[in-house]
Amino acid sequence: MKIKLLLITIISLFANSLFANEYHVSKKGNDRNKGSLEHPFYTIARASEYALPGDVITVHEGVYREWVNPLRGGESDEKSNQ
């Protein structure tokens, strides 16, 4: 039973990583770029416009002076009843 649970967990984590996107932000980037490592965004806010729950935003070295209010906070799109 423990092995079955472990396999399900591993498969679930692997499946999630297959569909996750990674966006890059760099002071050498441009917000008209696609956010890849080779063509990063310039602002964290721009990356947050594209990111969905499960995606990764890599912020490269630099000073970023901006206020970010992500459209999606990384949790379910459904509102909590709490």
mmCIF file as gemmi writes it, N, C-alpha and C atoms, coordinates in Angstrom:
data_model
loop_
_atom_site.group_PDB
_atom_site.id
_atom_site.type_symbol
_atom_site.label_atom_id
_atom_site.label_alt_id
_atom_site.label_comp_id
_atom_site.label_asym_id
_atom_site.label_entity_id
_atom_site.label_seq_id
_atom_site.pdbx_PDB_ins_code
_atom_site.Cartn_x
_atom_site.Cartn_y
_atom_site.Cartn_z
_atom_site.occupancy
_atom_site.B_iso_or_equiv
_atom_site.pdbx_formal_charge
_atom_site.auth_seq_id
_atom_site.auth_asym_id
_atom_site.pdbx_PDB_model_num
ATOM 1 N N . MET Axp A 1 ? 0.818 -1.198 0 1 0 ? 1 A 1
ATOM 2 C CA . MET Axp A 1 ? 0 0 0 1 0 ? 1 A 1
ATOM 3 C C . MET Axp A 1 ? 0.863 1.264 0 1 0 ? 1 A 1
ATOM 4 N N . LYS Axp A 2 ? 1.944 1.242 0.802 1 0 ? 2 A 1
ATOM 5 C CA . LYS Axp A 2 ? 2.825 2.404 0.863 1 0 ? 2 A 1
ATOM 6 C C . LYS Axp A 2 ? 3.505 2.641 -0.479 1 0 ? 2 A 1
ATOM 7 N N . ILE Axp A 3 ? 3.862 1.571 -1.156 1 0 ? 3 A 1
ATOM 8 C CA . ILE Axp A 3 ? 4.518 1.705 -2.465 1 0 ? 3 A 1
ATOM 9 C C . ILE Axp A 3 ? 3.545 2.3 -3.472 1 0 ? 3 A 1
ATOM 10 N N . LYS Axp A 4 ? 2.307 1.862 -3.427 1 0 ? 4 A 1
ATOM 11 C CA . LYS Axp A 4 ? 1.29 2.389 -4.341 1 0 ? 4 A 1
ATOM 12 C C . LYS Axp A 4 ? 1.093 3.888 -4.115 1 0 ? 4 A 1
ATOM 13 N N . LEU Axp A 5 ? 1.02 4.316 -2.858 1 0 ? 5 A 1
ATOM 14 C CA . LEU Axp A 5 ? 0.86 5.728 -2.528 1 0 ? 5 A 1
ATOM 15 C C . LEU Axp A 5 ? 2.078 6.534 -2.99 1 0 ? 5 A 1
ATOM 16 N N . LEU Axp A 6 ? 3.258 5.977 -2.802 1 0 ? 6 A 1
ATOM 17 C CA . LEU Axp A 6 ? 4.486 6.636 -3.234 1 0 ? 6 A 1
ATOM 18 C C . LEU Axp A 6 ? 4.506 6.797 -4.759 1 0 ? 6 A 1
ATOM 19 N N . LEU Axp A 7 ? 4.122 5.77 -5.484 1 0 ? 7 A 1
ATOM 20 C CA . LEU Axp A 7 ? 4.082 5.85 -6.951 1 0 ? 7 A 1
ATOM 21 C C . LEU Axp A 7 ? 3.073 6.896 -7.428 1 0 ? 7 A 1
ATOM 22 N N . ILE Axp A 8 ? 1.922 6.951 -6.794 1 0 ? 8 A 1
ATOM 23 C CA . ILE Axp A 8 ? 0.91 7.942 -7.166 1 0 ? 8 A 1
ATOM 24 C C . ILE Axp A 8 ? 1.435 9.348 -6.914 1 0 ? 8 A 1
ATOM 25 N N . THR Axp A 9 ? 2.122 9.557 -5.804 1 0 ? 9 A 1
ATOM 26 C CA . THR Axp A 9 ? 2.691 10.868 -5.48 1 0 ? 9 A 1
ATOM 27 C C . THR Axp A 9 ? 3.744 11.264 -6.507 1 0 ? 9 A 1
ATOM 28 N N . ILE Axp A 10 ? 4.627 10.345 -6.846 1 0 ? 10 A 1
ATOM 29 C CA . ILE Axp A 10 ? 5.688 10.631 -7.826 1 0 ? 10 A 1
ATOM 30 C C . ILE Axp A 10 ? 5.091 10.945 -9.184 1 0 ? 10 A 1
ATOM 31 N N . ILE Axp A 11 ? 4.129 10.164 -9.621 1 0 ? 11 A 1
ATOM 32 C CA . ILE Axp A 11 ? 3.489 10.405 -10.919 1 0 ? 11 A 1
ATOM 33 C C . ILE Axp A 11 ? 2.774 11.746 -10.926 1 0 ? 11 A 1
ATOM 34 N N . SER Axp A 12 ? 2.1 12.073 -9.84 1 0 ? 12 A 1
ATOM 35 C CA . SER Axp A 12 ? 1.4 13.352 -9.744 1 0 ? 12 A 1
ATOM 36 C C . SER Axp A 12 ? 2.368 14.525 -9.835 1 0 ? 12 A 1
ATOM 37 N N . LEU Axp A 13 ? 3.474 14.462 -9.108 1 0 ? 13 A 1
ATOM 38 C CA . LEU Axp A 13 ? 4.465 15.535 -9.158 1 0 ? 13 A 1
ATOM 39 C C . LEU Axp A 13 ? 5.076 15.655 -10.544 1 0 ? 13 A 1
ATOM 40 N N . PHE Axp A 14 ? 5.357 14.526 -11.177 1 0 ? 14 A 1
ATOM 41 C CA . PHE Axp A 14 ? 5.939 14.538 -12.514 1 0 ? 14 A 1
ATOM 42 C C . PHE Axp A 14 ? 4.949 15.111 -13.527 1 0 ? 14 A 1
ATOM 43 N N . ALA Axp A 15 ? 3.677 14.734 -13.422 1 0 ? 15 A 1
ATOM 44 C CA . ALA Axp A 15 ? 2.661 15.237 -14.349 1 0 ? 15 A 1
ATOM 45 C C . ALA Axp A 15 ? 2.499 16.737 -14.213 1 0 ? 15 A 1
ATOM 46 N N . ASN Axp A 16 ? 2.514 17.259 -12.976 1 0 ? 16 A 1
ATOM 47 C CA . ASN Axp A 16 ? 2.39 18.697 -12.775 1 0 ? 16 A 1
ATOM 48 C C . ASN Axp A 16 ? 3.558 19.446 -13.396 1 0 ? 16 A 1
ATOM 49 N N . SER Axp A 17 ? 4.75 18.884 -13.314 1 0 ? 17 A 1
ATOM 50 C CA . SER Axp A 17 ? 5.913 19.568 -13.876 1 0 ? 17 A 1
ATOM 51 C C . SER Axp A 17 ? 5.888 19.557 -15.399 1 0 ? 17 A 1
ATOM 52 N N . LEU Axp A 18 ? 5.184 18.614 -15.996 1 0 ? 18 A 1
ATOM 53 C CA . LEU Axp A 18 ? 5.087 18.579 -17.459 1 0 ? 18 A 1
ATOM 54 C C . LEU Axp A 18 ? 4.281 19.746 -18.007 1 0 ? 18 A 1
ATOM 55 N N . PHE Axp A 19 ? 3.326 20.226 -17.231 1 0 ? 19 A 1
ATOM 56 C CA . PHE Axp A 19 ? 2.433 21.268 -17.702 1 0 ? 19 A 1
ATOM 57 C C . PHE Axp A 19 ? 2.763 22.647 -17.144 1 0 ? 19 A 1
ATOM 58 N N . ALA Axp A 20 ? 3.739 22.725 -16.254 1 0 ? 20 A 1
ATOM 59 C CA . ALA Axp A 20 ? 4.122 24.008 -15.672 1 0 ? 20 A 1
ATOM 60 C C . ALA Axp A 20 ? 5.024 24.778 -16.634 1 0 ? 20 A 1
ATOM 61 N N . ASN Axp A 21 ? 4.882 26.081 -16.648 1 0 ? 21 A 1
ATOM 62 C CA . ASN Axp A 21 ? 5.75 26.948 -17.443 1 0 ? 21 A 1
ATOM 63 C C . ASN Axp A 21 ? 6.731 27.648 -16.524 1 0 ? 21 A 1
ATOM 64 N N . GLU Axp A 22 ? 7.869 28.024 -17.073 1 0 ? 22 A 1
ATOM 65 C CA . GLU Axp A 22 ? 8.828 28.82 -16.319 1 0 ? 22 A 1
ATOM 66 C C . GLU Axp A 22 ? 9.044 30.123 -17.061 1 0 ? 22 A 1
ATOM 67 N N . TYR Axp A 23 ? 8.89 31.219 -16.349 1 0 ? 23 A 1
ATOM 68 C CA . TYR Axp A 23 ? 9.093 32.546 -16.911 1 0 ? 23 A 1
ATOM 69 C C . TYR Axp A 23 ? 10.309 33.179 -16.241 1 0 ? 23 A 1
ATOM 70 N N . HIS Axp A 24 ? 11.062 33.945 -17.021 1 0 ? 24 A 1
ATOM 71 C CA . HIS Axp A 24 ? 12.268 34.598 -16.52 1 0 ? 24 A 1
ATOM 72 C C . HIS Axp A 24 ? 12.108 36.11 -16.569 1 0 ? 24 A 1
ATOM 73 N N . VAL Axp A 25 ? 12.683 36.768 -15.549 1 0 ? 25 A 1
ATOM 74 C CA . VAL Axp A 25 ? 12.674 38.227 -15.457 1 0 ? 25 A 1
ATOM 75 C C . VAL Axp A 25 ? 14.121 38.665 -15.281 1 0 ? 25 A 1
ATOM 76 N N . SER Axp A 26 ? 14.531 39.653 -16.053 1 0 ? 26 A 1
ATOM 77 C CA . SER Axp A 26 ? 15.9 40.15 -15.976 1 0 ? 26 A 1
ATOM 78 C C . SER Axp A 26 ? 15.918 41.646 -16.249 1 0 ? 26 A 1
ATOM 79 N N . LYS Axp A 27 ? 16.863 42.335 -15.615 1 0 ? 27 A 1
ATOM 80 C CA . LYS Axp A 27 ? 17.021 43.772 -15.87 1 0 ? 27 A 1
ATOM 81 C C . LYS Axp A 27 ? 17.499 44.018 -17.303 1 0 ? 27 A 1
ATOM 82 N N . LYS Axp A 28 ? 17.935 42.98 -17.992 1 0 ? 28 A 1
ATOM 83 C CA . LYS Axp A 28 ? 18.338 43.087 -19.401 1 0 ? 28 A 1
ATOM 84 C C . LYS Axp A 28 ? 17.197 42.676 -20.331 1 0 ? 28 A 1
ATOM 85 N N . GLY Axp A 29 ? 16.031 42.361 -19.774 1 0 ? 29 A 1
ATOM 86 C CA . GLY Axp A 29 ? 14.903 41.883 -20.564 1 0 ? 29 A 1
ATOM 87 C C . GLY Axp A 29 ? 14.055 43.001 -21.137 1 0 ? 29 A 1
ATOM 88 N N . ASN Axp A 30 ? 12.905 42.61 -21.68 1 0 ? 30 A 1
ATOM 89 C CA . ASN Axp A 30 ? 11.957 43.53 -22.283 1 0 ? 30 A 1
ATOM 90 C C . ASN Axp A 30 ? 10.566 42.936 -22.069 1 0 ? 30 A 1
ATOM 91 N N . ASP Axp A 31 ? 9.617 43.741 -21.662 1 0 ? 31 A 1
ATOM 92 C CA . ASP Axp A 31 ? 8.27 43.226 -21.406 1 0 ? 31 A 1
ATOM 93 C C . ASP Axp A 31 ? 7.542 42.795 -22.673 1 0 ? 31 A 1
ATOM 94 N N . ARG Axp A 32 ? 8.112 43.058 -23.828 1 0 ? 32 A 1
ATOM 95 C CA . ARG Axp A 32 ? 7.528 42.555 -25.077 1 0 ? 32 A 1
ATOM 96 C C . ARG Axp A 32 ? 8.073 41.167 -25.43 1 0 ? 32 A 1
ATOM 97 N N . ASN Axp A 33 ? 9.045 40.685 -24.66 1 0 ? 33 A 1
ATOM 98 C CA . ASN Axp A 33 ? 9.598 39.341 -24.878 1 0 ? 33 A 1
ATOM 99 C C . ASN Axp A 33 ? 8.608 38.283 -24.428 1 0 ? 33 A 1
ATOM 100 N N . LYS Axp A 34 ? 8.982 37.022 -24.657 1 0 ? 34 A 1
ATOM 101 C CA . LYS Axp A 34 ? 8.094 35.919 -24.29 1 0 ? 34 A 1
ATOM 102 C C . LYS Axp A 34 ? 8.377 35.335 -22.908 1 0 ? 34 A 1
ATOM 103 N N . GLY Axp A 35 ? 9.389 35.863 -22.203 1 0 ? 35 A 1
ATOM 104 C CA . GLY Axp A 35 ? 9.659 35.426 -20.841 1 0 ? 35 A 1
ATOM 105 C C . GLY Axp A 35 ? 10.524 34.191 -20.724 1 0 ? 35 A 1
ATOM 106 N N . SER Axp A 36 ? 11.164 33.786 -21.813 1 0 ? 36 A 1
ATOM 107 C CA . SER Axp A 36 ? 12.043 32.62 -21.767 1 0 ? 36 A 1
ATOM 108 C C . SER Axp A 36 ? 13.402 33.02 -21.193 1 0 ? 36 A 1
ATOM 109 N N . LEU Axp A 37 ? 14.266 32.043 -20.969 1 0 ? 37 A 1
ATOM 110 C CA . LEU Axp A 37 ? 15.606 32.326 -20.46 1 0 ? 37 A 1
ATOM 111 C C . LEU Axp A 37 ? 16.373 33.204 -21.454 1 0 ? 37 A 1
ATOM 112 N N . GLU Axp A 38 ? 16.21 32.93 -22.725 1 0 ? 38 A 1
ATOM 113 C CA . GLU Axp A 38 ? 16.897 33.69 -23.759 1 0 ? 38 A 1
ATOM 114 C C . GLU Axp A 38 ? 16.261 35.063 -24.01 1 0 ? 38 A 1
ATOM 115 N N . HIS Axp A 39 ? 14.969 35.174 -23.769 1 0 ? 39 A 1
ATOM 116 C CA . HIS Axp A 39 ? 14.213 36.412 -24.015 1 0 ? 39 A 1
ATOM 117 C C . HIS Axp A 39 ? 13.338 36.728 -22.794 1 0 ? 39 A 1
ATOM 118 N N . PRO Axp A 40 ? 13.966 37.165 -21.687 1 0 ? 40 A 1
ATOM 119 C CA . PRO Axp A 40 ? 13.215 37.379 -20.436 1 0 ? 40 A 1
ATOM 120 C C . PRO Axp A 40 ? 12.37 38.644 -20.448 1 0 ? 40 A 1
ATOM 121 N N . PHE Axp A 41 ? 11.407 38.671 -19.517 1 0 ? 41 A 1
ATOM 122 C CA . PHE Axp A 41 ? 10.648 39.889 -19.274 1 0 ? 41 A 1
ATOM 123 C C . PHE Axp A 41 ? 11.528 40.875 -18.511 1 0 ? 41 A 1
ATOM 124 N N . TYR Axp A 42 ? 11.125 42.131 -18.504 1 0 ? 42 A 1
ATOM 125 C CA . TYR Axp A 42 ? 11.847 43.166 -17.758 1 0 ? 42 A 1
ATOM 126 C C . TYR Axp A 42 ? 11.283 43.349 -16.351 1 0 ? 42 A 1
ATOM 127 N N . THR Axp A 43 ? 9.979 43.109 -16.181 1 0 ? 43 A 1
ATOM 128 C CA . THR Axp A 43 ? 9.348 43.337 -14.875 1 0 ? 43 A 1
ATOM 129 C C . THR Axp A 43 ? 8.702 42.054 -14.335 1 0 ? 43 A 1
ATOM 130 N N . ILE Axp A 44 ? 8.682 41.976 -13.015 1 0 ? 44 A 1
ATOM 131 C CA . ILE Axp A 44 ? 8.025 40.857 -12.34 1 0 ? 44 A 1
ATOM 132 C C . ILE Axp A 44 ? 6.518 40.927 -12.596 1 0 ? 44 A 1
ATOM 133 N N . ALA Axp A 45 ? 5.981 42.131 -12.64 1 0 ? 45 A 1
ATOM 134 C CA . ALA Axp A 45 ? 4.545 42.306 -12.882 1 0 ? 45 A 1
ATOM 135 C C . ALA Axp A 45 ? 4.135 41.702 -14.219 1 0 ? 45 A 1
ATOM 136 N N . ARG Axp A 46 ? 4.97 41.875 -15.242 1 0 ? 46 A 1
ATOM 137 C CA . ARG Axp A 46 ? 4.645 41.32 -16.56 1 0 ? 46 A 1
ATOM 138 C C . ARG Axp A 46 ? 4.621 39.793 -16.502 1 0 ? 46 A 1
ATOM 139 N N . ALA Axp A 47 ? 5.599 39.209 -15.81 1 0 ? 47 A 1
ATOM 140 C CA . ALA Axp A 47 ? 5.625 37.752 -15.67 1 0 ? 47 A 1
ATOM 141 C C . ALA Axp A 47 ? 4.395 37.257 -14.92 1 0 ? 47 A 1
ATOM 142 N N . SER Axp A 48 ? 3.968 38.013 -13.914 1 0 ? 48 A 1
ATOM 143 C CA . SER Axp A 48 ? 2.803 37.592 -13.132 1 0 ? 48 A 1
ATOM 144 C C . SER Axp A 48 ? 1.514 37.629 -13.953 1 0 ? 48 A 1
ATOM 145 N N . GLU Axp A 49 ? 1.481 38.417 -15.006 1 0 ? 49 A 1
ATOM 146 C CA . GLU Axp A 49 ? 0.305 38.447 -15.889 1 0 ? 49 A 1
ATOM 147 C C . GLU Axp A 49 ? 0.153 37.133 -16.654 1 0 ? 49 A 1
ATOM 148 N N . TYR Axp A 50 ? 1.258 36.478 -16.936 1 0 ? 50 A 1
ATOM 149 C CA . TYR Axp A 50 ? 1.248 35.229 -17.705 1 0 ? 50 A 1
ATOM 150 C C . TYR Axp A 50 ? 1.168 33.991 -16.824 1 0 ? 50 A 1
ATOM 151 N N . ALA Axp A 51 ? 1.729 34.059 -15.622 1 0 ? 51 A 1
ATOM 152 C CA . ALA Axp A 51 ? 1.855 32.882 -14.765 1 0 ? 51 A 1
ATOM 153 C C . ALA Axp A 51 ? 0.513 32.375 -14.266 1 0 ? 51 A 1
ATOM 154 N N . LEU Axp A 52 ? 0.398 31.063 -14.259 1 0 ? 52 A 1
ATOM 155 C CA . LEU Axp A 52 ? -0.764 30.365 -13.715 1 0 ? 52 A 1
ATOM 156 C C . LEU Axp A 52 ? -0.315 29.589 -12.482 1 0 ? 52 A 1
ATOM 157 N N . PRO Axp A 53 ? -1.246 29.159 -11.629 1 0 ? 53 A 1
ATOM 158 C CA . PRO Axp A 53 ? -0.841 28.349 -10.482 1 0 ? 53 A 1
ATOM 159 C C . PRO Axp A 53 ? -0.002 27.155 -10.929 1 0 ? 53 A 1
ATOM 160 N N . GLY Axp A 54 ? 1.125 26.958 -10.265 1 0 ? 54 A 1
ATOM 161 C CA . GLY Axp A 54 ? 2.04 25.873 -10.614 1 0 ? 54 A 1
ATOM 162 C C . GLY Axp A 54 ? 3.212 26.32 -11.469 1 0 ? 54 A 1
ATOM 163 N N . ASP Axp A 55 ? 3.093 27.473 -12.114 1 0 ? 55 A 1
ATOM 164 C CA . ASP Axp A 55 ? 4.192 27.997 -12.929 1 0 ? 55 A 1
ATOM 165 C C . ASP Axp A 55 ? 5.275 28.581 -12.033 1 0 ? 55 A 1
ATOM 166 N N . VAL Axp A 56 ? 6.457 28.742 -12.592 1 0 ? 56 A 1
ATOM 167 C CA . VAL Axp A 56 ? 7.6 29.273 -11.85 1 0 ? 56 A 1
ATOM 168 C C . VAL Axp A 56 ? 8.059 30.566 -12.505 1 0 ? 56 A 1
ATOM 169 N N . ILE Axp A 57 ? 8.299 31.585 -11.69 1 0 ? 57 A 1
ATOM 170 C CA . ILE Axp A 57 ? 8.885 32.834 -12.177 1 0 ? 57 A 1
ATOM 171 C C . ILE Axp A 57 ? 10.273 32.935 -11.562 1 0 ? 57 A 1
ATOM 172 N N . THR Axp A 58 ? 11.304 32.941 -12.41 1 0 ? 58 A 1
ATOM 173 C CA . THR Axp A 58 ? 12.68 33.077 -11.955 1 0 ? 58 A 1
ATOM 174 C C . THR Axp A 58 ? 13.098 34.525 -12.136 1 0 ? 58 A 1
ATOM 175 N N . VAL Axp A 59 ? 13.42 35.183 -11.025 1 0 ? 59 A 1
ATOM 176 C CA . VAL Axp A 59 ? 13.828 36.585 -11.048 1 0 ? 59 A 1
ATOM 177 C C . VAL Axp A 59 ? 15.35 36.616 -10.936 1 0 ? 59 A 1
ATOM 178 N N . HIS Axp A 60 ? 15.986 37.088 -11.991 1 0 ? 60 A 1
ATOM 179 C CA . HIS Axp A 60 ? 17.442 37.118 -12.03 1 0 ? 60 A 1
ATOM 180 C C . HIS Axp A 60 ? 17.98 38.341 -11.287 1 0 ? 60 A 1
ATOM 181 N N . GLU Axp A 61 ? 19.267 38.326 -11.048 1 0 ? 61 A 1
ATOM 182 C CA . GLU Axp A 61 ? 19.933 39.352 -10.255 1 0 ? 61 A 1
ATOM 183 C C . GLU Axp A 61 ? 19.585 40.767 -10.703 1 0 ? 61 A 1
ATOM 184 N N . GLY Axp A 62 ? 19.39 41.638 -9.729 1 0 ? 62 A 1
ATOM 185 C CA . GLY Axp A 62 ? 19.089 43.033 -10.011 1 0 ? 62 A 1
ATOM 186 C C . GLY Axp A 62 ? 18.2 43.623 -8.939 1 0 ? 62 A 1
ATOM 187 N N . VAL Axp A 63 ? 17.989 44.909 -9.025 1 0 ? 63 A 1
ATOM 188 C CA . VAL Axp A 63 ? 17.094 45.608 -8.094 1 0 ? 63 A 1
ATOM 189 C C . VAL Axp A 63 ? 15.801 45.89 -8.848 1 0 ? 63 A 1
ATOM 190 N N . TYR Axp A 64 ? 14.701 45.404 -8.298 1 0 ? 64 A 1
ATOM 191 C CA . TYR Axp A 64 ? 13.388 45.575 -8.922 1 0 ? 64 A 1
ATOM 192 C C . TYR Axp A 64 ? 12.535 46.407 -7.977 1 0 ? 64 A 1
ATOM 193 N N . ARG Axp A 65 ? 12.216 47.602 -8.364 1 0 ? 65 A 1
ATOM 194 C CA . ARG Axp A 65 ? 11.399 48.485 -7.535 1 0 ? 65 A 1
ATOM 195 C C . ARG Axp A 65 ? 10.019 48.599 -8.182 1 0 ? 65 A 1
ATOM 196 N N . GLU Axp A 66 ? 9.172 47.662 -7.806 1 0 ? 66 A 1
ATOM 197 C CA . GLU Axp A 66 ? 7.827 47.632 -8.37 1 0 ? 66 A 1
ATOM 198 C C . GLU Axp A 66 ? 6.881 46.982 -7.379 1 0 ? 66 A 1
ATOM 199 N N . TRP Axp A 67 ? 5.629 47.293 -7.529 1 0 ? 67 A 1
ATOM 200 C CA . TRP Axp A 67 ? 4.579 46.695 -6.737 1 0 ? 67 A 1
ATOM 201 C C . TRP Axp A 67 ? 3.889 45.67 -7.617 1 0 ? 67 A 1
ATOM 202 N N . VAL Axp A 68 ? 3.741 44.456 -7.117 1 0 ? 68 A 1
ATOM 203 C CA . VAL Axp A 68 ? 3.15 43.375 -7.913 1 0 ? 68 A 1
ATOM 204 C C . VAL Axp A 68 ? 1.884 42.885 -7.229 1 0 ? 68 A 1
ATOM 205 N N . ASN Axp A 69 ? 0.803 42.818 -7.992 1 0 ? 69 A 1
ATOM 206 C CA . ASN Axp A 69 ? -0.457 42.271 -7.52 1 0 ? 69 A 1
ATOM 207 C C . ASN Axp A 69 ? -0.865 41.175 -8.509 1 0 ? 69 A 1
ATOM 208 N N . PRO Axp A 70 ? -0.415 39.932 -8.268 1 0 ? 70 A 1
ATOM 209 C CA . PRO Axp A 70 ? -0.686 38.854 -9.228 1 0 ? 70 A 1
ATOM 210 C C . PRO Axp A 70 ? -2.177 38.637 -9.467 1 0 ? 70 A 1
ATOM 211 N N . LEU Axp A 71 ? -2.519 38.372 -10.715 1 0 ? 71 A 1
ATOM 212 C CA . LEU Axp A 71 ? -3.912 38.081 -11.053 1 0 ? 71 A 1
ATOM 213 C C . LEU Axp A 71 ? -4.366 36.785 -10.403 1 0 ? 71 A 1
ATOM 214 N N . ARG Axp A 72 ? -3.439 35.826 -10.337 1 0 ? 72 A 1
ATOM 215 C CA . ARG Axp A 72 ? -3.73 34.52 -9.751 1 0 ? 72 A 1
ATOM 216 C C . ARG Axp A 72 ? -2.698 34.277 -8.655 1 0 ? 72 A 1
ATOM 217 N N . GLY Axp A 73 ? -3.158 34.104 -7.437 1 0 ? 73 A 1
ATOM 218 C CA . GLY Axp A 73 ? -2.261 33.997 -6.305 1 0 ? 73 A 1
ATOM 219 C C . GLY Axp A 73 ? -1.645 32.625 -6.082 1 0 ? 73 A 1
ATOM 220 N N . GLY Axp A 74 ? -1.876 31.669 -6.978 1 0 ? 74 A 1
ATOM 221 C CA . GLY Axp A 74 ? -1.263 30.376 -6.831 1 0 ? 74 A 1
ATOM 222 C C . GLY Axp A 74 ? -2.162 29.339 -6.195 1 0 ? 74 A 1
ATOM 223 N N . GLU Axp A 75 ? -3.403 29.703 -5.94 1 0 ? 75 A 1
ATOM 224 C CA . GLU Axp A 75 ? -4.343 28.758 -5.366 1 0 ? 75 A 1
ATOM 225 C C . GLU Axp A 75 ? -5.49 28.553 -6.343 1 0 ? 75 A 1
ATOM 226 N N . SER Axp A 76 ? -6.461 27.812 -5.941 1 0 ? 76 A 1
ATOM 227 C CA . SER Axp A 76 ? -7.606 27.493 -6.782 1 0 ? 76 A 1
ATOM 228 C C . SER Axp A 76 ? -8.302 28.768 -7.271 1 0 ? 76 A 1
ATOM 229 N N . ASP Axp A 77 ? -8.873 28.694 -8.466 1 0 ? 77 A 1
ATOM 230 C CA . ASP Axp A 77 ? -9.655 29.81 -8.993 1 0 ? 77 A 1
ATOM 231 C C . ASP Axp A 77 ? -10.973 29.967 -8.249 1 0 ? 77 A 1
ATOM 232 N N . GLU Axp A 78 ? -11.386 28.894 -7.559 1 0 ? 78 A 1
ATOM 233 C CA . GLU Axp A 78 ? -12.638 28.933 -6.814 1 0 ? 78 A 1
ATOM 234 C C . GLU Axp A 78 ? -12.438 29.698 -5.508 1 0 ? 78 A 1
ATOM 235 N N . LYS Axp A 79 ? -13.448 30.455 -5.123 1 0 ? 79 A 1
ATOM 236 C CA . LYS Axp A 79 ? -13.369 31.209 -3.871 1 0 ? 79 A 1
ATOM 237 C C . LYS Axp A 79 ? -13.602 30.279 -2.697 1 0 ? 79 A 1
ATOM 238 N N . SER Axp A 80 ? -12.892 30.551 -1.632 1 0 ? 80 A 1
ATOM 239 C CA . SER Axp A 80 ? -13.039 29.766 -0.416 1 0 ? 80 A 1
ATOM 240 C C . SER Axp A 80 ? -14.317 30.155 0.308 1 0 ? 80 A 1
ATOM 241 N N . ASN Axp A 81 ? -14.962 29.205 0.96 1 0 ? 81 A 1
ATOM 242 C CA . ASN Axp A 81 ? -16.181 29.468 1.716 1 0 ? 81 A 1
ATOM 243 C C . ASN Axp A 81 ? -15.878 29.758 3.187 1 0 ? 81 A 1
ATOM 244 N N . GLN Axp A 82 ? -14.631 29.971 3.521 1 0 ? 82 A 1
ATOM 245 C CA . GLN Axp A 82 ? -14.263 30.201 4.924 1 0 ? 82 A 1
ATOM 246 C C . GLN Axp A 82 ? -14.468 31.622 5.32 1 0 ? 82 A 1
